[in-house]
Amino acid sequence: MKIKIANTVIIMTHDSLAPVKGGGALRTLAVINEIRKRNFKVIVVAPGNFDSENHAGVLYLPIPAPRKERSQILSAIKFNFRLIVRIIPVFNQANIIFAHNTIACIFVPILKNIFRHFRFVLDITDIHAEYLPIGKRNIIEILVAPFLLWYEYQIIKSADQIIAATQAMKRHLVTKGVRENKIQVVYDSVDKEKLPKEKELSAGLGIIHLGAIDRQHNAEILIKAIPKITEKFPQARFFIIGGGREKENIQILARKLGVDRYCVFTGPLPCEEARAFLKKTNIGVITRKDVLPNRIITTLKIFEYWASKTAVIATSLEGIKEIATEGEDVLFFRSGDAEDLAGKINLLLGDRAYACCLATGGYRAVDRFNLYRAAAEIVNFSIK
C-alpha cells in the first residue's frame, strides 16, 4: 500500500520527559520540537508530569515509566500494555510512528503487519536485550532471554527507517540481517549552552560518575579504584550521581572497602539537578564493561563531560573511539581494571595542566555534536 504524505507523527519513548530523566529524553524532546516546527501534528506517548495534555501544539498522553526494579522483562511488558491502551484512540491518525528504542515499541511490528497505514521509524541508542546476560536474572529471565533477543532484532528489522547511535551499531545491525540502506547514523549530542562551565574551587579534586548505575555501567570499578587514589590524594571526592539497580550494591562495596566517606551518592535526580554536580568535578569517568551492547554506543555522558569542560577517562570502547581521540579529548583505561583506572585518575589529579588540556580538547570536540543539528538530521531522515 502506498504510504500517505506525513502529517501526523506519534512519538513514543520509555524515558521521562517531564522531569527529564535519561539521555533519551533530551534527544526525543529535541526531535519533538523539530517535527513540530515542520508543521506536523505531533502526539507524544511517554512518561511525564505534563502541565496539560496540549502544550505548544503537541498532544501529550502520559503513562507511568517502567520501574525495572523486580524484573526488566515484566516491567517492559507492563509499560507496553499501558502504552498501547493510550495509543489506540489516536492510532488511526498516524502517518509515522517514531519510537526511541525498542522498549517503547514492542507491539508496533504486529500493528504494522495488520494495518500498514503508517511508516515506522526507530531511533536506537541501546539494544536492550543484549544487556540481559550482564545483569542478575531470575530463572524466567534466563529462559526467555534468547527469545527476547531474537524479537528485539525482529522489531528493528520491521522498521522502515532506523537511526543508529554509531557506525559500530550500524555494522552490527547489518550482520543481524538489517538492510544497510535503511540505517542512518546520528550520534548522541548535547545543547552545549545548558551544561555548567564554571567550576567550584574544590573541583580539582572531584571525580564524577554521571548517570544510571546498572550492571553494564560497571561503576564498582570506580569504587575499587578509590583506595589507590585516596592514598595519594586524600582530599579527593567521588560523586556517584544517579540511581539504578546496582546503586545499593556499590554503596555496600564502598562501606566494605572503607571509602564511603570519600563518596557522595545521590540516587536518581532530574537532569538539571544531576548536571549541577559537574561544577564540583574536574574528571568524569565512563566505566562501562567492554561487552557488545556497550561497545556499539557512545553514552550521553561523554558529551556532557565535554560540554562542561570536564576531563574524560573512559573504557576503550569501539563506539567512543569513533568520536574521541586519546590524549586530545579522552584518556582510556583497560576495561574492568581498577588499578589502571586509579592510575589514570591519579595522573590527572597530579597533572592539572594535562587535565585542563583534555577538558579543553573535549570542549572543542563537542561542537561537532549539537543536539539541535542532530534532531534536524533525525527528522530529515524520518520524513523523507
Stockholm file with secondary structure:
# STOCKHOLM 1.0

chainA/1-384         MKIKIANTVIIMTHDSLAPVKGGGALRTLAVINEIRKRNFKVIVVAPGNFDSENHAGVLYLPIPAPRKERSQILSAIKFNFRLIVRIIPVFNQANIIFAHNTIACIFVPILKNIFRHFRFVLDITDIHAEYLPIGKRNIIEILVAPFLLWYEYQIIKSADQIIAATQAMKRHLVTKGVRENKIQVVYDSVDKEKLPKEKELSAGLGIIHLGAIDRQHNAEILIKAIPKITEKFPQARFFIIGGGREKENIQILARKLGVDRYCVFTGPLPCEEARAFLKKTNIGVITRKDVLPNRIITTLKIFEYWASKTAVIATSLEGIKEIATEGEDVLFFRSGDAEDLAGKINLLLGDRAYACCLATGGYRAVDRFNLYRAAAEIVNFSIK
#=GR chainA/1-384 SS CCCCCCCEEEEEESSCBTTBCSHHHHHHHHHHHHHHHTTCEEEEEESCCCSCSEETTEEEEECCCCCCSSCHHHHHHHHHHHHHHHHGGGGGGCSEEEEESGGGCTTHHHHHHHHCCSEEEEEESCCGGGGTTTSCCCHHHHHHHHHHHHHHHHHHHHCSEEEESSHHHHHHHHHTTCCGGGEEECCCCBCGGGSCCCCCGGGGGEEEEESCCSGGGCTHHHHHHHHHHHHHCTTCEEEEEBCCTTHHHHHHHHHHHTCGGGEEECBSCCHHHHHGGGGGCSEEEECCCSSHHHHTCCCTHHHHHHHTTCEEEEECCHHHHHHCCBTTTBEEECTTCHHHHHHHHHHHHHCHHHHHHHHHHHHHHGGGCBHHHHHHHHHHHHHC
#=GC SS_cons         CCCCCCCEEEEEESSCBTTBCSHHHHHHHHHHHHHHHTTCEEEEEESCCCSCSEETTEEEEECCCCCCSSCHHHHHHHHHHHHHHHHGGGGGGCSEEEEESGGGCTTHHHHHHHHCCSEEEEEESCCGGGGTTTSCCCHHHHHHHHHHHHHHHHHHHHCSEEEESSHHHHHHHHHTTCCGGGEEECCCCBCGGGSCCCCCGGGGGEEEEESCCSGGGCTHHHHHHHHHHHHHCTTCEEEEEBCCTTHHHHHHHHHHHTCGGGEEECBSCCHHHHHGGGGGCSEEEECCCSSHHHHTCCCTHHHHHHHTTCEEEEECCHHHHHHCCBTTTBEEECTTCHHHHHHHHHHHHHCHHHHHHHHHHHHHHGGGCBHHHHHHHHHHHHHC
//
